[in-house]
Amino acid sequence: SPCSRYFLSATTFPRLRVDNCYKLFKYNGTLLFKIPVPSRLHQAVIQPLPVSAFPDRPASPGPTSTAGAPGVPRPAEKKLYRPPGMRNGKGPSFSLHQHEAAGEVKVTSVARRTAGGIPGADASPDAGLTKSQLKNKRKKEAAARKKELEDNSSAPSPQPVAEPRQAPQVSEKETLEKRVKAVSKKLKQIETLKEGAAAGKELLPEQETKVASEPQVRSELEELQRKLSQL
């Protein structure tokens, strides 16, 4: 507000379609009033006024403590919870940490059973178990053995490993025939490039290198044909 002593809050549409209202609070958070709006409330503002319309007031005093003031009851002191059996001076007069500091150890029934047996002999792993715990342990061990047997019986037998197939051997004649076909194809490509160059087509550098290797290609082809004729 212009006087800096109040502030306004509102629940508006469309954030909420129901319970639209506006509230006015004091500077300390005290709610002064709440006005519900049955229809949709789109905006709520405080009417602006010049600051000079309100006198300058000093800061409000903070909250003062009333403890010890005459006529003001003192707050009740919090007491520790005690079970009914330990109220009015009943029950033991020592705490747990005092009992442990005295070095006294309470031996349970399981500890008594574990402490027994033949002196010098190794303690049995089941010495401290009750009858029901032993029964449950034996059931679990029997179920585990049964499951292990079922898994071993249902496991598929290993299949024989197939030997890798050997690649068929290629004779020397077949190798020479394949090489003759490859060199003949290369020679045919050279002839095609030469025809294109004669027609005025510009060749790339790698194509020119290929055309320049024509004598070597022809020599290789003649050598392959000679070997093939001797077989």
Salt bridges, closest charged atoms under 4 A:
GLU104 OE1 - HIS99 ND1 3.19
ASP126 OD1 - LYS137 NZ 2.48
GLU191 OE2 - ARG218 NH2 2.61
GLU214 OE1 - LYS194 NZ 3.07
GLU214 OE2 - ARG218 NE 2.99
GLU220 OE2 - ARG179 NH2 2.58
GLU223 OE2 - ARG226 NH2 2.30
